[in-house]
Amino acid sequence: MHKFSFLVFHRDYPEFLEKVREIGVVHLIEKQEDVPDQVRDKYDLIKQVQWVVKQLAKRDAGETTPGEPITDGKTAFEDVRAYYNNLDEKFQQLTLLQKEISQVRPWGDFSKEVIRKLAGENLHVKFFTVAASRFQESWYEEYPIEEIGRHAGQVYFVLIQQGEEEPGIDAEEMRPPERPLSELLHYRKKLEEDLDEINSELDKYVLNALDAIKVYGYRLKEEVDYTNALANTDKQADEKVMLMEGYVPGEKNERLIAYLEKNNILYITQKAEEKDKPPILLKNKKFAEKFEMLGDLYSLPKYNELDLTPFFAPFYMLFFGFCLGDAGYGILMGIAALLLKKKVRKELKQIMGLVFYLGVSTFFFGVISGVFFGIPLFDTGLPVYKDLAARFEQQDTDINMLLFYLSLILGGIQIIFGLFLKAINETKQFGWKHAVGTIGWILLITGSIALYGISRLTGVPFADLNPAFYALLAVSGLMILFLNNLNRNIMINFGLGLWNTYNMATGILGDLLSYIRLFALGISSAILGFVFNSLAVSMSGSIPVVSILVMTIILVIGHGINLFMSGLGAFVHPMRLTFVEFYKNAGFSGGGKQYNPFKKIT
Amino acid sequence: MEPIIFAYIGIGLMIGLAGIGSAFGVSMGGNASIGALKKNDEAFGNYMVLSALPGTQGLYGFMGYFILSGYLTAGMSWATAAAIFGAGLALGFVGLLSGIRQGQVCANGIAAIGSGHNVFGNTLILAVFPELYAIVAFAATFLIAATLPL
């Protein structure tokens, strides 16, 4: 990343900004602290446009005949927004109306006018309801009542009351309905027609104006970017000279420099410094690039910090395969990824690429652990697996025990690899003098493993190698405790070295054990697959065609569940191993912000 | 008491408690999802993945039973029964509590995503912290089964 400072005469500035935007490589340095109201309003508007675009895109325009395409995105957006507001309002009215209809329905139709006239004659119509079980036929003789209807176990009736005296009937009096049913139904019909009309109008906009509205949204975004660019410009020399600063990745600056030189624009360029916190643009090649989206879930590296994506990518792939570990699922994933890759949008192509790699690894580990759609291959007597199973039995072990150790070994490799990266990272960022402590740890761990290995391979007892071990301890101990940072006082180094040793001693064992999850998840996915296979066989019965049908259903649903649950675990757990165990040992701190250049969108 | 009764009590605890843990966990996620959908209905995929995370404990409990089922015979020894009971106790309780706790982490993450914070990745990472112990208990069950005489 290079830092560019441009000095431009104020009259040339708009043209300059336009050109810089067209070239689209400069990440502007933000200077203003508050967002002005005007910009905030624009952001709100952009959100509304995005909402409208999303709503329109969701609609199925069906057989609407497309009219003239609308080119004015702004008007189209405002119209559509108004339609949606109207739609909302009408919909709420309809909901209220439905409620009212359900209350009035038992009373049916009546004339308000007649009721009012009767009231004028001192005859008051009262509305009552009572549970059908409590309604007494004798009431007909005792009171002037008339049953209107029965609904949901209730009897609805009216009573004509003369004068003010309460009739004292044992039923619940209801509030008289405001409007008769026919009026409500008529009103509902009208509302539904209105809704249909609005919807068909909106459908027309889907076909005629969606693109124009999208473009309007992009324009607004560009306007905001432009306003921000202006706000981030320093006005110098009585506002005659404009000073703008920004970052440009080294390999993208050719066109910009050519333009600046050609137009005699004054600029200064220098290598970006870490203290200014320049933006981050990751540069990974084909394979590792696909894993960038996983790394993004955690954090981008700091400037100057080693990007760990290419280093965790192969491990992540292996770990995923270890956790899912089924050759059949691996094949399914691989085929699905290859088929979908051609069909999906551009952004999803990367994901399909990732799924393909993970599928390959799943297949590979499925072959190793001998699992194919939950079938344990070691028990099947297939040629290679039969020999292997016999050999394991001779040595009193089985594939699962080996996988258990393999998970720990892979973990150990990743942790030591992480420490190597930490040493490289420290050297890259601060110089080798800062990395001595880490190198001491690497020496201690790899040296001890090497000595243990030698003693096992050559048959020499470990006690005989003690002198070498003590020498190793002395050298690495010196590096860890006293020389961990050659630029510091040795006593401070000692204190920090002790603290560091405490952290390593408690941390590294826990980190290593954490890798057991690879083994356990692998076993769990294999067993669950096996469980569904046995269920399918035992529950399918013996009726010729039906049994095959039942078996297929159980197998498809069962393996579907297993693929989802175990796949989720296999996705998440290696991610934790990457971000917690690996990143910690590799000394990753992160916190960079994304490179986001000022550029044209439309 | 016959040894097999003791062993089956362990199995019951294993399947039952781990299953209850998952049931609690996934419902917490589900409840939070429904609330979050009201604010932000575009992230349903994220909510679903997070809600499903605490579902594994119940499966571990069930698979623990599956691993041990071959040893549950009428004439089993007290040592085998005790091993099965111990494994059941461990996997059952760890599954119960880690399922509930994991559900809480997921529910908070879902609520945060609903309010517009982009914390899906962070929640995924943090949510698997409590699950590790259920995985370890499951691995221990597997290792216990490996030591039992047939």
Interface residues (C-beta under 8 A of the other chain):
Chain A: K54 D296 L297 Y298 N400 M401 F404 L513 S514 I516 R517 F519 A520 L521 I523 S524 I527 L528 F530 V531 F564 M565 L568 G569 V572 H573 M575 R576 F579 V580
Chain B: E42 V49 A52 L53 G55 T56 L59 Y60 F62 M63 F66 I67 F120 G121 N122 L124 I125 A127 V128 F129 E131 L132 I135 V136 F138 A139 F142 L143 A146
